[in-house]
Amino acid sequence: MNKTLIAGAALAATAAAGTTVLVAAPASADVERRGTCAGATFELNVDRERGGFEVDADIDRARAGSEWRVAIRHDGKVATSRVLTADDEGELDLDLDTFRRNTAGSDTFTLSVTPTGGSTCSVKVTLR
């Protein structure tokens, strides 16, 4: 009888702890994807905000003076696109922050980066 009581109490404590963890999880967690392309590193960040998504991109360690076509797509449609040149430190002043409204079903964001004369590289984030 004591073993049953202890097992029941342990099960209840485990269930309560699991519930607490779920309740304590953040409602707007960042999702981040990274990749490399032509020696540079690139990153796509998507954060749930105000009924939509804050989306931004970053490229570092590119060859100084190299030119890049950078695009963010939301569900296949271009949200923002630019051609940029890496500075002396290999960074691109992207300023590609954009807000996108939540659409019905899954939302898919894709960052594509293409160095001049090179192949396109991309990363994707899908949120439900």
N, C-alpha and C positions, 0 to 999 in steps of 0.2 A: 504494500500500500504506500509506504514512504517513497519507494522508487518511482511509482506512478506520479505522485505529487511533485517530486523533484523534476522528473522529465517534463511534466506539464508546465511547471514554472519556467524551466529552461527554454521550452518552445515558445512560451508567451514572451519571455524576455528577448529572444532572438527575433521574433516577429515585430515586437515594438521597436527594437533597434533598427531593423530594416525599414520600417515605416518612417522613423525619424530621419534616416539618411535620405530617403526619397523626398521628404518634405523640405529638407534642408538644401537640396540641390538648387543651384542658381537657375532662374527662369530665362536668363539671357546669356548663355555661355558662348564664348568665341569659338569659331571653327577655323582652323588654320591649315593650309596646305602649302608645301614648299617643293621646289624643284631646282634643277640646275640646267643651264643652257649656255653653250659657247663659253664655258668657264665662269659665267655669272650665276648668282643665286637669285631666285625670285620667290615671292610669297603672296598668297591670296588670303585675306582675312574676311570672314563674314560674321557679323554680330547681330543678333535679334534686337531690334529697337523699335519702339513706338508703332507696333503693328506692321513692321516691315523689317528691312535689313540694311545695316550700314556695311558697305563693302569697300575694301581698299586693297591696294597692291603696292609692292615694294620690290625694287631690283637693286642689288649690291654686287660689288666685285666684278663689274663689267670692264672690258678694256677701255681705258680712257679715250674719249673721242669717238667711241663706237656709237652707231645709230641703231635704234630699236623701234619697232612698231609694237605697241602694247594695246591690248583690247580686253575689256571685261564684258562678258555676255551674261544675260539673265534669261533663262529658258530659251537659249538660242538667238536672242535678239541683242544687238550691240547696245550696251548701256553707256559705254564711254570708250573712246579710242584716240590714241595720240601717237605721233612719231617723236621720239626724244633722243637726245644725245647725252652720253655718259660724261660726267665732269672729270677733272684731273684725278679724283679719288675713286673713279669707277662707279659712282652712284648716279642714279637718274632721279631728277626732281619730278616724280610721277604726279603728285597731287591728283590721283585718280580716285579719290574718295567719292562715293556716290550713295544715295539712299534709294532703295528699291522697295516698292510695295509688295506685300505678301500676296501671292496669287493662289488660286484654288489648287489643291494637290501639292505635289513636291515643287520646290524651287531649286533650280540648278544654276550655279554660277560657275563660269569658266574664265580663267585668266590665260590669255595667249600672249607669248612674247616671241618676237622674231628679230634676230639681229640681221642687219643688212647683209644680203648675200648668204644667209644661213637658213637653217630649217626652223620651223615653228615648234615651240615647246609649250606645253599647257598643263594646268592642274584644274581639278574640278571639285566643287563642294555641292552636295545635294542635301537639302533639309526638307523635312516633312512637316 
